[in-house]
Structures are given as C-alpha cells and as structure tokens.
Amino acid sequence: YKMEVRKRWGILVMFCLAVSTNAMVWITTAPIATTVHKIYDVDEFWVEACALVYMLFYLPVVFPSNFILDEYGLKVGVTIGVVLTAAGGLLRIGGYSEIWYILAGNSVAALGQPFLLSAPAKLAAYWFRAEKRAFATTMGSISNPIGIALGFVLPTIFVQEGSSKSDMGLLLLVQAIMICSVALCVLVFFEEKPSVAPSQTALMRRQSFSGSFKTCLKNKSFMMLWVAFAFGEGALNSSTTLIEQMSKPYGFSTAESSLFGVLIIISGITGSSLFGSVVGCTQRYRLFIMILLVGSATSIVLFVLTLPVESLGVSSIFCVMIGFLLNPILPLSFELGCELAFPVAEATAVGLMNSGGQLMGIIEILLSYLMSNNPEVISYICAAGIFAGVIAMVFCKQELKRSQQDKSVLETPLK
C-alpha cells in the first residue's frame, strides 16, 4: 500500500514538472521583451508573438487533445505533450542566430500545451481519493504558474541590458536540457492508472467525447462558470505577458519587471495551496471564486494606479495581491467545472474552460497592443472582464454531482 501511495505522488510530481517546463517555454521572452527587441532588431510585435502563439494554437488544438486524452488515455496525451515541448525546446536553440527559431520552437511547444493543461483534473480523478482530488488538481494546475515563475527568473540571469545573441543562445540551451530531462522521465516512468482505483467514480465510464460538448453547452451553470473562468484566466495570461510593458513607462527596470511577474506567480502558488485546501474541506467553490474575482480585479486596478508613485515596495505589494487572489481561481474552477459537468470526462470539461481563458487572453493582449500597451487601459480591460465574470457566477448554481456519486452507496460502475 505504501508503495502504491508513493507511486501516486511520483506520477503527480512528473506531471507537474512536465507542465512547468512547457509554461517556462511560453513566457521566456516576456520579462526581457525590450532587450530581445534590441538584440534581434525586430518589431516589438514579434517579441510578444513568441508568447501569443501559445494562446493562438491552444484553441484549434484543445479539441483534438481532449479527444486523445478521453479516448486513448492519460499516458498517451501527456506523452504527446512532453514530446512536443521537447521538440520545441530543441528547435529554439537556433535562437542564438535569429528570433524566428524561438517563434517556431514556441509554436511547436504550444501544440503540446493543451495535452497538459487539460489533464490535471483527469489525473486527480484517476490517481487520488475523493478527499484528495481538489488538492491534486490544485498541484497540477499551479505547476503552470510555477513554470511561468521559472520563465521569469532564468531569462534575467542570462540576459541583461546590452546582452548579445550568444547570451540568448546559452539561455535557450539550458532550458532545452531541462525540458528534455523531464520528457525522458515521463516517457520512461509515467503510467496510465494505479492498480487499485482510488474511488468509485474513477471506475465509471465517462460520457462519449462526441456527446460531452453538447452536455456542457446545455448546462447553464457550467456555461456561467466558463464565462467567469475565461475572464479570470484571460486577465492572468495578459497581465503576466505584458507585465514589462505595463511597468516600463514608469521607470522600472527589466529586473524589477521580472520581480513583479515572479511575485504574482509565487503568491499565486501560496494562494492556490491555501484556498485549495480550504475549499477541499468546505466545498464552497462558488462563494470563494466570487470573492477571489472581486479581489483580483480590485488589485489589478490599484497596481496600475500606483505605478506613477514609482515605488518598488508599493507595486510589489499589489503584485502579491494580484497573484494571491487571481491564481487560485483556476484550480477551483477546474474542480467545480468537473463537478457540474459530470459524467462528462474531466479532460473535456477542463479543456473547454481553458479554451475560453486562452481566447480572452488573446483578445486582451491584442487590444492592449492596439492601445499602444497603455498600462491603465490594460488594467481597466482586465478588471472590467473580471467583474463581468462575477455577474456570471451569480447565475451559476453549485451542484457537486461527482462528489454526490462518490457518497452514494448505490453507485455501480458501467461496463
């Protein structure tokens, strides 16, 4: 039994590393955007595009990835995700000469992202007991921001003001080694399911892939949660991608902008762990999501309004607030979405939600670019969207269908 428990946590750790390295690729150029622009002498749009391709490719790939995860299993889906991430990481090494290798590599790695981001709730359902599912989903979900934090720190170590293409090449080589090491571990050790199912619903057959979308679209509460999540994740994606553009006009250096990004992510990990544990015990998903949405929208506006003060301490405090309140919305929404949509497969429910967040992130980043990356405009766009999400949550009825099934003594797995 102890060996089985260790295996469950080992599988979760491998998955978390796979998600983190994929996220690290995504955000690489964001904290050093100005320097990258100077190194390669290209328009700023192409630097932002290195991150934007992740959101662009997510939408057409999420549905095929959901089909593969649901029909062919967790191991096949995660394997495809890490192989694509590794291939993209290796291709980016050519960035020692041209930025187009970075853009191409990010595009390949972006194809692997949906296979990984749609899997946390499915992995939690297959490998963990009902009382541990929320925590396991939280760990899988916050691996993405952990990777983003790593993606903020590493570039500033290797690339500073006045750096050259050789410095970029060294950064990309180090990242490629990290990515390939994780991919190798997943290919050798990752497994589909434990030998003993952790819960009754883990044994139950999920709804067919073709019928899952129709079920979700007809579920009013799920669609209201989808709207709220789309605005929440969209705000997180756009704010982390554009953090340097938001703070640079007020005299903050590239290193300080990277610090802001790291603070958003680190505090988000803390917040996700805390709220994941609390909600796992209380089951008050809807209430906490609404509170977090209001708090995060307020924090984003206050962050931008205090930037003219040019105080690193004050701005850092609001970055901590943004991360602490905004990041936990993701894992809590994933779990609530799976509960509302049950017996829809977890990968399909999470994939649909993530598609909304990626779409909203694209829209917000493009609007910001059209508005010349004006910090106040960026914050107002994000905050307005989040408050729209609060209104949507008012019409979301919490129904914990999966948990109720686990508690029922009459449940019978389908053959």
C-alpha positions as CSV (number, residue, x, y, z in Angstrom):
1,Y,0.0,0.0,0.0
2,K,2.8,2.4,0.9
3,M,4.5,1.7,-2.5
4,E,1.2,2.5,-4.2
5,V,0.9,5.8,-2.3
6,R,4.4,6.8,-3.3
7,K,3.7,5.9,-6.9
8,R,0.7,8.2,-6.9
9,W,2.7,11.2,-5.7
10,G,5.6,10.3,-8.1
11,I,3.2,10.4,-11.0
12,L,1.9,13.8,-9.8
13,V,5.4,15.2,-9.5
14,M,6.4,14.0,-13.0
15,F,3.2,15.6,-14.4
16,C,3.9,18.9,-12.6
17,L,7.4,19.1,-14.0
18,A,6.0,18.5,-17.5
19,V,3.5,21.3,-17.1
20,S,6.1,23.6,-15.6
21,T,8.7,23.2,-18.4
22,N,6.0,23.8,-21.0
23,A,5.0,27.0,-19.3
24,M,8.7,28.1,-19.0
25,V,8.9,28.0,-22.8
26,W,5.8,30.1,-23.2
27,I,6.9,33.1,-21.0
28,T,10.7,33.2,-21.9
29,T,10.7,36.4,-23.8
30,A,8.2,38.3,-21.7
31,P,10.4,39.5,-18.8
32,I,13.2,40.6,-21.3
33,A,11.0,41.8,-24.1
34,T,12.8,45.2,-24.5
35,T,16.2,43.5,-24.6
36,V,15.1,40.8,-27.1
37,H,13.7,43.6,-29.3
38,K,17.1,45.2,-29.4
39,I,19.1,42.0,-29.8
40,Y,17.3,40.8,-32.9
41,D,16.3,44.3,-34.2
42,V,12.7,43.3,-34.9
43,D,9.3,44.9,-34.2
44,E,8.0,44.5,-30.6
45,F,5.0,42.6,-32.0
46,W,7.2,39.7,-32.9
47,V,8.6,39.5,-29.4
48,E,5.1,39.5,-28.0
49,A,4.1,36.9,-30.6
50,C,6.5,34.4,-29.1
51,A,4.1,34.2,-26.1
52,L,0.9,34.9,-28.1
53,V,1.3,31.8,-30.2
54,Y,0.6,29.7,-27.1
55,M,-2.9,31.2,-26.9
56,L,-3.4,31.2,-30.6
57,F,-2.6,27.5,-31.0
58,Y,-4.4,26.4,-27.9
59,L,-7.9,27.0,-29.5
60,P,-7.6,24.7,-32.5
61,V,-5.6,22.0,-30.7
62,V,-7.6,21.8,-27.5
63,F,-10.4,19.7,-29.0
64,P,-8.2,17.1,-30.7
65,S,-6.2,16.9,-27.5
66,N,-9.3,16.3,-25.4
67,F,-10.4,13.6,-27.8
68,I,-7.0,11.8,-27.4
69,L,-7.0,12.2,-23.6
70,D,-10.5,10.8,-23.3
71,E,-10.3,8.1,-26.0
72,Y,-6.7,6.9,-25.8
73,G,-5.9,7.8,-22.2
74,L,-3.9,10.0,-19.9
75,K,-0.5,8.4,-20.7
76,V,-0.8,8.9,-24.4
77,G,-2.0,12.5,-24.0
78,V,0.7,13.5,-21.6
79,T,3.4,11.8,-23.7
80,I,2.4,13.8,-26.8
81,G,2.5,17.0,-24.7
82,V,6.1,16.4,-23.4
83,V,7.4,15.2,-26.8
84,L,6.1,18.4,-28.5
85,T,7.5,20.5,-25.6
86,A,11.0,18.9,-26.0
87,A,10.9,19.3,-29.8
88,G,10.1,22.9,-29.4
89,G,12.8,23.4,-26.8
90,L,15.4,21.9,-29.1
91,L,14.3,24.0,-32.1
92,R,14.6,27.2,-30.0
93,I,18.4,26.6,-29.6
94,G,18.7,28.2,-33.1
95,G,17.8,31.4,-31.4
96,Y,21.5,32.1,-31.0
97,S,21.2,33.4,-34.6
98,E,17.6,34.5,-35.3
99,I,14.4,35.1,-33.3
100,W,12.4,33.1,-35.8
101,Y,13.8,29.9,-34.3
102,I,12.4,31.0,-30.9
103,L,9.0,31.8,-32.5
104,A,9.0,28.4,-34.3
105,G,10.0,26.5,-31.2
106,N,7.4,28.2,-29.1
107,S,4.8,27.3,-31.8
108,V,5.7,23.6,-31.6
109,A,5.7,23.6,-27.8
110,A,2.4,25.4,-27.9
111,L,0.9,22.5,-29.7
112,G,1.7,20.3,-26.6
113,Q,0.2,22.7,-24.1
114,P,-3.4,21.6,-24.4
115,F,-2.5,18.0,-23.8
116,L,-1.0,19.0,-20.5
117,L,-3.4,21.8,-19.3
118,S,-6.5,19.6,-19.9
119,A,-5.1,16.7,-17.8
120,P,-4.9,17.8,-14.1
121,A,-8.4,17.0,-13.1
122,K,-8.3,13.7,-15.1
123,L,-5.1,12.7,-13.3
124,A,-6.6,13.7,-9.9
125,A,-9.7,11.6,-10.6
126,Y,-7.7,8.5,-11.7
127,W,-5.0,8.6,-9.1
128,F,-6.4,10.2,-5.9
129,R,-9.2,9.6,-3.5
130,A,-12.2,12.0,-3.4
131,E,-10.9,14.0,-0.4
132,K,-7.5,14.5,-2.1
133,R,-8.8,15.3,-5.6
134,A,-9.1,19.1,-5.1
135,F,-5.5,19.2,-3.7
136,A,-4.1,17.1,-6.6
137,T,-5.9,19.2,-9.1
138,T,-4.5,22.3,-7.4
139,M,-1.0,21.0,-7.6
140,G,-1.3,20.1,-11.2
141,S,-2.8,23.5,-12.1
142,I,-0.3,25.6,-10.2
143,S,2.5,23.8,-12.0
144,N,1.8,26.1,-14.9
145,P,2.4,29.3,-12.8
146,I,5.5,27.7,-11.2
147,G,6.8,27.2,-14.8
148,I,6.0,30.8,-15.5
149,A,7.9,31.9,-12.4
150,L,10.9,29.9,-13.6
151,G,10.4,31.5,-17.0
152,F,10.6,34.9,-15.4
153,V,13.8,34.2,-13.4
154,L,16.0,32.3,-15.8
155,P,16.0,34.9,-18.6
156,T,17.1,37.7,-16.4
157,I,20.0,35.6,-15.1
158,F,21.4,35.0,-18.6
159,V,20.2,38.1,-20.5
160,Q,20.6,41.7,-19.3
161,E,20.7,45.1,-20.9
162,G,23.4,45.0,-23.5
163,S,23.4,41.2,-23.9
164,S,24.0,39.6,-27.3
165,K,22.6,36.7,-29.3
166,S,25.2,34.3,-27.7
167,D,23.6,35.0,-24.3
168,M,20.2,34.2,-25.7
169,G,21.6,31.0,-27.1
170,L,23.0,29.9,-23.8
171,L,19.7,30.6,-22.1
172,L,17.8,28.6,-24.7
173,L,20.3,25.7,-24.4
174,V,19.9,25.5,-20.6
175,Q,16.1,25.4,-20.9
176,A,16.3,22.7,-23.6
177,I,18.4,20.5,-21.3
178,M,15.8,20.9,-18.5
179,I,12.9,20.2,-20.8
180,C,14.4,17.1,-22.4
181,S,15.4,15.7,-18.9
182,V,11.7,15.9,-17.8
183,A,10.4,14.5,-21.0
184,L,12.7,11.5,-20.7
185,C,11.5,10.8,-17.1
186,V,7.8,10.9,-18.3
187,L,8.5,8.6,-21.3
188,V,10.1,6.0,-19.0
189,F,8.1,6.2,-15.8
190,F,4.7,7.7,-16.3
191,E,1.7,5.3,-16.0
192,E,-2.0,5.5,-17.1
193,K,-3.8,4.3,-13.9
194,P,-2.9,2.8,-10.5
195,S,-3.5,-0.9,-9.9
196,V,-6.3,-0.1,-7.4
197,A,-8.9,2.6,-8.2
198,P,-9.0,5.4,-5.6
199,S,-12.7,6.0,-5.8
200,Q,-15.9,4.6,-7.3
201,T,-16.2,7.4,-9.9
202,A,-12.7,6.6,-11.1
203,L,-14.0,3.3,-12.3
204,M,-17.1,4.7,-14.0
205,R,-17.1,5.2,-17.8
206,R,-17.4,8.8,-18.8
207,Q,-19.7,10.2,-21.4
208,S,-18.6,9.8,-25.0
209,F,-16.4,12.6,-26.4
210,S,-19.0,13.5,-29.1
211,G,-21.8,14.0,-26.5
212,S,-19.7,15.8,-24.0
213,F,-19.7,19.2,-25.7
214,K,-23.5,19.1,-26.2
215,T,-23.9,18.3,-22.5
216,C,-21.7,21.1,-21.4
217,L,-23.3,23.7,-23.7
218,K,-26.7,22.8,-22.3
219,N,-25.6,23.1,-18.7
220,K,-26.4,26.7,-17.7
221,S,-24.3,26.6,-14.5
222,F,-21.3,25.2,-16.4
223,M,-21.5,27.9,-19.1
224,M,-21.7,30.7,-16.4
225,L,-18.6,29.2,-14.8
226,W,-17.0,29.1,-18.2
227,V,-17.6,32.8,-18.7
228,A,-16.2,33.7,-15.3
229,F,-13.2,31.5,-15.8
230,A,-12.5,32.9,-19.2
231,F,-12.2,36.4,-17.9
232,G,-10.1,35.3,-14.9
233,E,-7.6,33.3,-16.8
234,G,-7.6,35.9,-19.6
235,A,-6.6,38.5,-17.1
236,L,-3.8,36.3,-15.7
237,N,-2.4,35.5,-19.1
238,S,-2.4,39.0,-20.4
239,S,-1.1,40.6,-17.2
240,T,1.9,38.2,-17.0
241,T,2.6,38.5,-20.7
242,L,2.5,42.3,-20.6
243,I,4.0,43.0,-17.2
244,E,7.1,44.7,-18.6
245,Q,5.2,46.8,-21.0
246,M,2.9,48.0,-18.1
247,S,5.7,48.9,-15.7
248,K,8.5,50.1,-18.1
249,P,6.9,53.6,-18.8
250,Y,7.2,54.4,-15.1
251,G,10.9,53.8,-14.8
252,F,11.0,50.2,-13.6
253,S,13.9,48.2,-15.0
254,T,13.7,44.8,-16.7
255,A,14.8,43.1,-13.5
256,E,12.2,44.9,-11.5
257,S,9.5,44.0,-14.0
258,S,10.6,40.3,-13.7
259,L,10.3,40.6,-10.0
260,F,6.7,41.7,-10.4
261,G,6.0,38.7,-12.5
262,V,7.7,36.3,-10.1
263,L,5.7,37.8,-7.1
264,I,2.4,37.3,-9.0
265,I,3.3,33.7,-9.5
266,I,4.8,32.8,-6.1
267,S,2.0,34.4,-4.2
268,G,-0.4,32.6,-6.6
269,I,1.1,29.3,-5.6
270,T,0.6,30.2,-2.0
271,G,-2.9,31.3,-2.6
272,S,-3.8,28.3,-4.6
273,S,-2.5,25.9,-2.0
274,L,-4.4,27.7,0.8
275,F,-7.7,28.1,-1.0
276,G,-7.4,24.6,-2.5
277,S,-7.2,23.1,1.0
278,V,-9.9,25.3,2.5
279,V,-12.4,24.6,-0.4
280,G,-11.5,21.0,-0.4
281,C,-12.8,20.8,3.2
282,T,-15.8,23.2,2.9
283,Q,-16.8,22.5,-0.7
284,R,-17.8,26.2,-1.1
285,Y,-16.4,26.6,-4.6
286,R,-18.9,29.2,-5.9
287,L,-18.5,31.6,-2.9
288,F,-14.7,31.6,-2.9
289,I,-14.5,32.0,-6.7
290,M,-16.7,35.1,-6.5
291,I,-14.7,36.6,-3.6
292,L,-11.4,35.9,-5.5
293,L,-12.7,37.5,-8.7
294,V,-13.7,40.8,-6.9
295,G,-10.4,40.9,-5.0
296,S,-8.2,40.3,-8.0
297,A,-10.0,42.9,-10.2
298,T,-9.5,45.5,-7.5
299,S,-5.9,44.6,-7.1
300,I,-5.1,44.9,-10.8
301,V,-6.6,48.4,-10.9
302,L,-4.7,49.5,-7.7
303,F,-1.4,48.1,-9.1
304,V,-1.6,50.3,-12.2
305,L,-2.9,53.4,-10.4
306,T,0.0,53.3,-8.0
307,L,2.7,52.7,-10.7
308,P,3.2,56.5,-11.1
309,V,4.4,56.6,-7.5
310,E,7.5,54.6,-8.8
311,S,7.8,52.7,-5.5
312,L,9.1,49.2,-5.9
313,G,7.7,48.2,-2.5
314,V,4.2,49.5,-3.1
315,S,3.9,48.0,-6.6
316,S,5.3,44.7,-5.2
317,I,2.6,44.6,-2.6
318,F,-0.2,44.8,-5.2
319,C,1.5,42.2,-7.4
320,V,1.4,39.8,-4.4
321,M,-2.3,40.6,-4.0
322,I,-3.0,40.0,-7.7
323,G,-1.3,36.6,-7.7
324,F,-2.7,35.5,-4.3
325,L,-6.2,36.2,-5.4
326,L,-6.2,35.6,-9.2
327,N,-4.3,32.3,-9.5
328,P,-6.5,30.2,-7.2
329,I,-9.5,30.8,-9.4
330,L,-8.0,28.3,-11.9
331,P,-7.9,25.1,-9.9
332,L,-11.1,25.9,-8.0
333,S,-12.9,26.4,-11.3
334,F,-11.5,23.2,-12.8
335,E,-12.8,21.2,-9.9
336,L,-16.2,22.9,-9.9
337,G,-16.5,22.5,-13.6
338,C,-15.8,18.8,-13.4
339,E,-18.5,18.5,-10.7
340,L,-21.1,20.5,-12.7
341,A,-20.4,18.6,-15.9
342,F,-20.2,15.0,-14.5
343,P,-20.3,12.4,-16.2
344,V,-18.5,14.5,-18.9
345,A,-14.8,13.4,-19.0
346,E,-12.6,15.7,-16.9
347,A,-10.2,16.5,-19.8
348,T,-13.1,17.7,-21.9
349,A,-14.6,19.9,-19.2
350,V,-11.2,21.4,-18.3
351,G,-10.3,21.8,-22.0
352,L,-13.4,23.8,-22.7
353,M,-12.7,26.1,-19.8
354,N,-9.1,26.7,-20.8
355,S,-10.2,27.5,-24.3
356,G,-12.2,30.4,-23.0
357,G,-9.3,31.7,-20.9
358,Q,-6.9,31.5,-23.9
359,L,-9.4,33.2,-26.2
360,M,-9.9,36.0,-23.7
361,G,-6.1,36.4,-23.2
362,I,-5.6,36.8,-27.0
363,I,-8.3,39.5,-27.2
364,E,-6.9,41.4,-24.2
365,I,-3.3,41.3,-25.5
366,L,-4.3,42.4,-29.0
367,L,-6.5,45.2,-27.5
368,S,-3.5,46.3,-25.4
369,Y,-1.2,46.3,-28.4
370,L,-3.7,48.4,-30.4
371,M,-3.8,50.8,-27.5
372,S,0.0,51.1,-27.6
373,N,0.3,48.9,-24.4
374,N,-1.1,51.7,-22.2
375,P,-0.9,50.4,-18.6
376,E,-4.2,52.0,-17.5
377,V,-6.1,50.6,-20.5
378,I,-4.7,47.1,-19.9
379,S,-5.8,47.2,-16.2
380,Y,-9.3,48.5,-17.0
381,I,-9.8,45.9,-19.7
382,C,-8.8,43.1,-17.3
383,A,-10.8,44.4,-14.4
384,A,-14.0,45.0,-16.4
385,G,-13.8,41.4,-17.7
386,I,-13.3,40.0,-14.2
387,F,-16.3,41.9,-12.9
388,A,-18.3,40.5,-15.8
389,G,-17.2,37.1,-14.5
390,V,-18.6,38.0,-11.1
391,I,-22.0,38.7,-12.6
392,A,-21.9,35.4,-14.5
393,M,-21.1,33.5,-11.2
394,V,-24.3,34.9,-9.7
395,F,-26.2,32.7,-12.1
396,C,-24.1,29.6,-11.5
397,K,-25.7,27.0,-9.3
398,Q,-23.3,24.8,-7.4
399,E,-24.1,21.1,-8.0
400,L,-21.5,18.7,-6.8
401,K,-22.7,15.8,-9.0
402,R,-19.4,13.8,-8.9
403,S,-19.0,14.1,-5.1
404,Q,-22.6,13.0,-4.6
405,Q,-22.0,10.0,-6.7
406,D,-19.0,9.0,-4.6
407,K,-21.0,9.3,-1.5
408,S,-23.9,7.2,-2.8
409,V,-24.0,3.6,-1.6
410,L,-26.0,2.6,-4.7
411,E,-23.4,3.6,-7.3
412,T,-22.4,1.0,-9.8
413,P,-19.6,1.3,-12.4
414,L,-20.6,1.0,-16.1
415,K,-19.1,-1.9,-18.1
